[in-house]
Amino acid sequence: MRRAIGVLAPTRFWPACNRAPLTRRCLAAQVVGCAPITDAGATAAADATAPRSTSKYYYGLEQLELRRKDMEIRSAMRDGLVSDWDALERLWSHVLHTELRVDPQQHPLMLSEPVHTTAEIRERSASVFFEKHGVPALFMSKSAVLTAFAAGRSTALVFKSGGGHTYAVPVHDGFAFTPKLLSAPTTGGSVSAQLLEALNQRGDILKPRTAVVKQATSGGDQFVDLDISSFTRSYRDFWMGELAHDMKASGCLRVGPESSTGADKSVRQCARPA
């Protein structure tokens, strides 16, 4: 009996933002940053499969690390639902044609969707893939159902807590029972915001790694602060969120009135640039 050979994990990952005002250059992932266009050929170099505009988009977290003045970073998703279709369509086009390098007309597509998605979002998603990318077939499945299948079960109680949405939903025989969906406002993003607020109230000065630069000196490498006054609020907020995410992942969550120097030291270590 021949066994089908597949992969156990995705081979491509992207963050979640995208979009910029007209006449600005942009970054995308699910996150996009925008800076003023300075060269005449920038617009012509934009992805021909993406929606037309006078902006240029850059994709991937690495591109977001490049310091560009007046760059805006916006998310294509909010609370697990689409909030910016132009940005999301650009992301899908980039993923298919640049990252995966496939002809979508030759490949059926499966699209996972949140359990609380709306009929309007499903219809527009199908319209984009059928009319703009020409996929031969499209299958949409609730993310909770896919989570249960990944655990080898068709019936399960699925609990998910992510950066923008927390919910619990029962799955029975491969169908998510959405009338019994329970959601909560506590998410990874809210925890990050509370962590940063607690550190600010305590007087800690935190800067993301994009706000410092490493310079070689006679005494060794030193980190020098950069003037970030010209950076947009959305750019600073995004990288402060990434800093909070790194702190949570490393276990640096001892925030409070303690006078322990060990806790202060751990916070400073988390805040150091990568």
Salt bridges, closest charged atoms under 4 A:
ASP39 OD1 - ARG25 NH2 2.12
GLU65 OE2 - ARG209 NH2 3.03
GLU72 OE2 - ARG24 NH1 3.94
ASP84 OD2 - ARG19 NE 3.34
ASP86 OD2 - ARG19 NH1 3.41
ASP86 OD2 - ARG90 NE 3.47
GLU89 OE2 - ARG124 NH2 3.60
GLU89 OE1 - LYS132 NZ 2.58
GLU99 OE1 - ARG12 NE 3.96
GLU99 OE2 - HIS94 NE2 3.09
GLU113 OE2 - ARG122 NE 2.74
GLU113 OE2 - LYS142 NZ 3.65
ASP173 OD2 - HIS172 NE2 3.32
ASP204 OD2 - ARG202 NE 2.82
ASP225 OD2 - LYS207 NZ 3.25
ASP237 OD2 - ARG233 NE 3.59
ASP246 OD2 - ARG209 NH1 3.61
ASP246 OD1 - HIS245 ND1 3.84
ASP264 OD1 - ARG202 NH2 3.38
